[in-house]
Amino acid sequence: MALGWPVTLEDGRVGLRAPRLRDAHAWSALRLKDEEWLSPWEGRPPNAVDTSWAERHSPAAYGVSLRVWRREARAGRALPFVVTYDGELVGQVTAMNVQLGAFRSAPVGYWVASELAGRGIMPTALALLIDHCFQVLDLHRIEANIRPENTASRRVVEKLGFREEGLHRRYLFIDDDWRDHLMYAVTAEDVPEGMVARWHGHHMS
């Protein structure tokens, strides 16, 4: 087992846990239902075999992805979590390409079911992951790279007080072209009180 994974994290009705094989059908149903909501932001290698959204998000495809997530987690390179709300799977949040040594940084990616967007679920989930990364893995910096057009995703990090630090030109291959991304970041010094505590303070203010 890698440091900090698997683990279950909770704040109120929102939870994070490691993905399980029995999540396949719930995950597939969510992804298929929300193709229009999710597909504009999904990166794929430019030379990838052209398959349909349904093929890439079937229960069988989930099983293939799960093996990759577990391999990366056990190697200490990623922290893949499903997001739960009242115990039901509603999304995912992942710290990827975890770098230790002098860098101690990781980018994050996330999604939540469209019908639950705007309810504070994803900011809570991301805050849980950030505290886990800073407090357990002793990471120093968390980044989120987001297409300028993805206002819903940008709102998540802006609610948590991430800094917008720059623009990556033609950064990621999405929707059949290389797309620009805004870079957001937060460091451990920015949230000495913890990100969950900051998020709760934001709600109270």
C-alpha positions in Angstrom: 0.0 0.0 0.0 1.2 3.5 -0.8 1.4 6.3 1.7 -2.0 7.9 2.1 -4.0 5.4 -0.1 -6.4 3.7 0.2 -8.2 5.8 2.8 -11.7 7.1 3.5 -12.2 10.8 4.1 -15.4 12.5 5.1 -16.8 16.0 5.8 -20.5 16.0 6.5 -22.4 14.3 3.6 -19.4 14.3 1.3 -16.9 11.5 1.3 -13.9 10.3 -0.6 -12.9 6.6 -0.9 -10.9 4.4 -3.2 -12.8 3.2 -6.3 -14.0 -0.4 -6.2 -14.8 -2.9 -8.9 -18.5 -2.9 -7.8 -18.7 0.8 -8.7 -18.5 -0.1 -12.4 -22.2 0.2 -13.2 -22.9 3.3 -11.1 -19.8 5.0 -12.6 -20.8 4.0 -16.2 -24.4 5.2 -15.7 -23.3 8.6 -14.5 -20.7 9.1 -17.2 -23.1 8.0 -20.0 -25.9 10.3 -18.7 -23.6 13.2 -18.5 -21.8 12.9 -21.8 -22.8 16.5 -22.9 -21.7 17.9 -19.5 -18.3 16.0 -19.3 -17.1 15.3 -22.9 -15.9 18.9 -23.8 -13.3 18.7 -21.0 -12.0 15.1 -21.5 -8.4 14.8 -22.7 -7.3 11.9 -25.0 -4.0 11.2 -26.8 -4.1 12.6 -30.3 -3.3 9.1 -31.8 -5.9 7.3 -29.7 -8.2 4.8 -31.4 -11.4 6.6 -32.3 -14.0 5.0 -30.0 -17.4 6.3 -28.9 -18.1 7.9 -25.5 -20.3 4.9 -24.6 -17.5 2.4 -25.3 -15.0 4.5 -23.3 -17.4 4.6 -20.3 -18.9 1.1 -20.2 -18.6 -1.0 -17.1 -15.9 -3.0 -18.9 -13.9 0.2 -19.6 -14.2 1.1 -16.0 -12.6 -2.2 -15.0 -9.6 -1.4 -17.3 -9.3 2.1 -15.8 -9.6 0.8 -12.3 -6.5 -1.4 -12.9 -4.6 1.7 -14.0 -5.7 3.8 -11.1 -4.7 1.1 -8.6 -1.3 0.6 -10.2 -0.6 4.3 -10.2 -1.8 4.6 -6.6 0.3 1.6 -5.3 3.4 3.1 -7.0 2.8 6.4 -5.2 2.1 8.3 -8.4 -1.6 9.1 -7.9 -4.4 9.3 -5.3 -7.6 8.3 -7.1 -10.8 8.7 -5.2 -14.5 8.5 -6.0 -16.7 11.2 -4.5 -19.7 10.1 -2.5 -22.7 12.1 -1.3 -24.9 10.4 1.3 -22.9 7.3 0.5 -23.7 7.3 -3.3 -21.1 7.7 -6.0 -21.5 11.1 -7.6 -18.0 11.9 -9.1 -14.3 11.6 -8.9 -11.3 13.6 -7.7 -7.7 12.6 -8.3 -4.2 13.9 -7.5 -2.1 12.8 -10.5 1.6 12.7 -11.4 2.6 13.1 -7.7 6.1 14.4 -7.4 8.1 14.2 -4.2 11.7 15.2 -3.5 12.3 18.9 -3.7 9.2 19.5 -5.8 6.4 17.9 -3.7 3.6 18.8 -6.0 0.6 17.3 -7.9 -2.0 18.4 -10.3 -5.6 17.5 -9.6 -8.6 16.6 -11.8 -12.3 16.2 -10.8 -15.8 15.9 -12.0 -19.3 15.7 -10.4 -22.7 14.7 -11.7 -24.4 17.6 -13.5 -27.5 17.4 -11.3 -25.4 18.0 -8.2 -23.2 20.8 -9.5 -23.2 24.0 -7.6 -24.2 22.4 -4.2 -20.7 22.7 -2.7 -20.0 18.9 -3.1 -16.9 19.3 -5.3 -15.3 22.1 -3.4 -15.7 20.0 -0.3 -14.3 16.9 -2.0 -11.3 18.8 -3.4 -10.7 20.5 0.0 -10.6 17.0 1.6 -8.0 15.8 -1.0 -5.9 18.9 -0.6 -5.7 18.6 3.2 -4.8 14.9 2.8 -2.0 15.8 0.3 -0.6 18.6 2.5 -1.0 16.9 5.9 -0.4 13.2 5.2 1.8 13.2 2.0 3.6 16.4 3.0 3.1 17.9 -0.5 3.7 21.6 -0.9 1.8 22.6 -4.0 -1.5 21.5 -5.7 -2.2 22.7 -9.2 -5.4 22.6 -11.4 -5.2 23.2 -15.1 -8.5 24.2 -16.6 -9.8 25.3 -20.0 -10.8 29.0 -19.8 -14.3 28.0 -21.1 -14.9 25.6 -18.3 -16.5 28.1 -15.9 -18.0 25.4 -13.6 -14.6 23.9 -13.0 -13.0 27.3 -12.5 -15.6 28.2 -9.9 -14.5 25.2 -7.8 -10.9 26.3 -7.4 -11.8 30.0 -7.1 -14.2 29.2 -4.2 -11.2 27.5 -2.4 -8.9 30.5 -3.0 -6.6 29.0 -5.6 -4.4 31.6 -7.4 -4.6 32.0 -11.2 -0.9 31.9 -12.1 -0.8 31.8 -15.9 -1.9 30.5 -19.2 -0.6 27.3 -20.8 -0.8 27.6 -24.6 -2.0 24.5 -26.5 -1.6 22.5 -23.3 -3.8 19.4 -23.6 -5.3 17.5 -26.5 -9.1 17.8 -26.0 -12.0 17.8 -28.5 -9.7 17.1 -31.5 -7.2 19.9 -30.9 -4.6 21.3 -28.5 -6.4 23.5 -26.1 -5.2 26.4 -23.9 -5.5 25.9 -20.1 -5.4 28.3 -17.2 -3.1 27.3 -14.4 -4.4 27.6 -10.8 -2.4 26.7 -7.7 -2.4 26.7 -3.9 0.5 25.9 -1.6 0.6 24.6 2.0 1.6 28.1 3.3 -1.6 29.5 1.8 -3.9 27.4 4.0 -2.2 27.0 7.5 -5.7 26.4 8.9 -6.4 23.6 6.4 -8.5 23.8 3.2 -11.6 22.2 4.7 -11.5 24.8 7.5 -11.1 27.6 4.9 -14.0 26.3 2.9 -16.2 26.2 6.0 -15.1 29.7 6.8 -16.1 30.7 3.3 -19.6 29.3 3.8 -19.9 31.2 7.2 -18.8 34.6 5.8 
